[in-house]
Amino acid sequence: MDNTTVLAERKNSQGFTLIELVIVIVLIGILSATALPKFANLTIQAHDAANQGLAGAFNSAVGIAHAAWIAGSGSTGSGATNITLDNGSVHVNSLGWPDGGVNLTATPAACSTIWVGLLNSPPIAGCSSGCTNTCTTTSTNGCYIVSASGSVCTFTLSTNSPITITYDMSVGAVSFTSQ
């Protein structure tokens, strides 16, 4: 081989030019800029869906407790009583809805008792004081802060999120609000 053939082969195998590399990097940047917000939105949607599922489980458990009260002759006037579910005993009011033993006057401690009594391995539902579990707005473990007013229990997710689950023990209504 002569020198001109070696130089020609070396010149043909030098790789990509700088402009080609810059174009590829710009295209990757554009693709990632359009895909990243979609993935961030999926995280929020998944978080909402998980909490909505928890609210659905709580709603179903309230309905099961009410059905157990009816099946146990509760609708014939036996009034407030305890019923037995998988998790143990749950107190229901004279209308057959779980009330934590307070008969239509919600307290944070009673609401926390209802939460634990109805759900299998639920997230912590606590209050700032007076409950077995403590949960505050600075808690980062995803616990629910419990508050009560009248016959309504409110469970608010602690991670600075507008996610709430409310339960009205006078009618057995469960609602969920999110972002």
Long-range contacts (C-beta under 8 A, 24 or more apart in sequence): 44-179, 47-161, 48-163, 48-178, 48-179, 51-157, 51-163, 51-165, 51-176, 51-178, 52-176, 52-178, 54-119, 54-122, 54-123, 54-165, 55-165, 55-174, 55-175, 55-176, 56-176, 57-119, 58-115, 58-118, 58-119, 58-165, 58-167, 58-174, 59-174, 61-85, 61-118, 61-119, 62-97, 62-98, 62-118, 62-167, 62-172, 62-174, 63-172, 65-90, 65-92, 65-96, 65-97, 65-98, 65-118, 66-92, 66-96, 66-97, 66-98, 66-172, 69-96, 70-96, 85-117, 85-118, 86-120, 87-116, 87-117, 87-118, 87-119, 87-120, 88-117, 89-117, 90-114, 90-117, 90-118, 91-117, 93-169, 93-170, 95-170, 95-171, 95-172, 96-172, 97-169, 97-170, 97-171, 97-172, 98-169, 98-172, 99-169, 100-169, 104-151, 104-169, 104-170, 105-150, 105-151, 106-148, 106-149, 106-150, 106-151, 106-152, 106-153, 106-169, 107-148, 108-146, 108-147, 108-148, 110-148, 110-153, 111-146, 111-147, 111-148, 111-153, 111-154, 111-155, 111-167, 112-146, 114-153, 114-167, 114-169, 115-144, 115-146, 115-153, 115-155, 125-155
